[in-house]
Amino acid sequence: MSGSAQAARGVATAVVGMQWGDEGKGKLVDLLAAEHDVVVRYNGGANAGHSVVIAGQRFALHLIPAGILSKGKLAIIANGVVLDPDTLLKELETLHARGVDTSGLVISTNAHVVMPYHKDEDAAREDTLKSGAGEGPLTEIGTTRRGIGPAYADKVQRSAAVRARDLLHPELLRARITQACRFKAPVLGKAPDVGAMVDIATRWGTRLAPMIRETTYLIHDQLRAGKRVMFEGANGTLLDVDHGTFPYVTGSSTGTAGIATGAGVPPTCITSAIGVMKAYSTRVGSGPMPTELSGDVAHRIRERGREYGTTTGRPRRVGWLDLVALRYAAMINGVTSLAVMLLDVLAGFETLRVCTAYRLADGSTTDRFIADGQELATATPVLVDLPGFREEIGTARRLADLPAPARGYLDFVQERVGVQIGFVSIGPDREQTIMVGA
Ligand code: IMP
């Protein structure tokens, strides 16, 4: 019996970012949580920042699935996540202080642990690149310095990796950490203090032990029992380690493909894939962004959209909507419906511009995305002007409530990306969402 046949009774919804992260996935996951029993994080780590506003209260979550904010859900951190226990424990404390029940949180035994030396290594590599020691056209990646890349690298290296399950076995833990510290010495200039690392990890183990469990069968059991499972993607498609603007990407498979490796659920099980996109583009960190804006327009979008990183507080780079990139993201993720977020931010512009193709260095044009950091940097956008809308739209509850140019903008997006729009978000609150066709 195939995986899909075994799981045929359940619903498996994927929610993935179609741009460079920060698309508003947190809000969508929170909205959809009501219709799901289980929410699973399958990739990334504390680099992600999902903000959700409920009854005027803003929650910023980096590691815990945003679905935890809905009562009674199973919230799973699956094997594909790199787990930063410090951040996780802080998040748990914040949630408890606000009265959120976190008893449904489960951590995969096979999730890899971000150790303090991973963060040091992340910073050391970035500093080296920044200081110019990285020769040639390479600049720093602009990582969140949360140790994501080094933790994933150790996972693939195998010889010095620490997994959540190891936190429960003191002898094995000590052996792994001792090994790891030896390997880290040349990179960091000196070996991390083994005793201190073991102490920290042992304390994490004690606190996290009740949450650490096998999760692959757990998720499949839920699907077989007819439960509705949502997979909450972190970061965004254009930051995918394989399909993004390498090397200016993160360390994981951010799209629907990441669900197979990061949670053990095969592609044939996915029943729908919601592609989350902002009504414009943003990017944090280095790397090409063909539609990038500067000056007054950028400032206006950044301020209205509160475009400052949830994780690092860095101002985000902003740009017009890039339909080439979105069509690509829809294609590689198998997106079945679009969620257009932050449309309200675009109110007040006379004209809205969208990119429909790239002009290349040789003067030709293409409507195909270029999944390479250096090559994409040579492309310039071919922009189409669309009429803007002056009115604030935060009180709209149906598509018909939107001004005609806003609807025209959405129609253009839908037609060019080739996928139906299912949701339009016009403000941070749950109520400020138009469910198309509902
Ligand atoms: P890392 O994931 O910390 O290694 O960072 C790699 C790149 O991905 C940097 O440009 C980060 O700014 C970016 N990045 C990682 N996670 C997110 C996210 O959740 N939103 C936006 N950018 C992200």
Residues whose N, C-alpha, C, O or C-beta is under 5 A from the ligand:
A	BS01	IMP	W20 G21 D22 N47 A48 G49 I141 G142 T143 T144 R145 R146 I148 G149 N235 L239 V249 T250 G251 V284 G285 S286
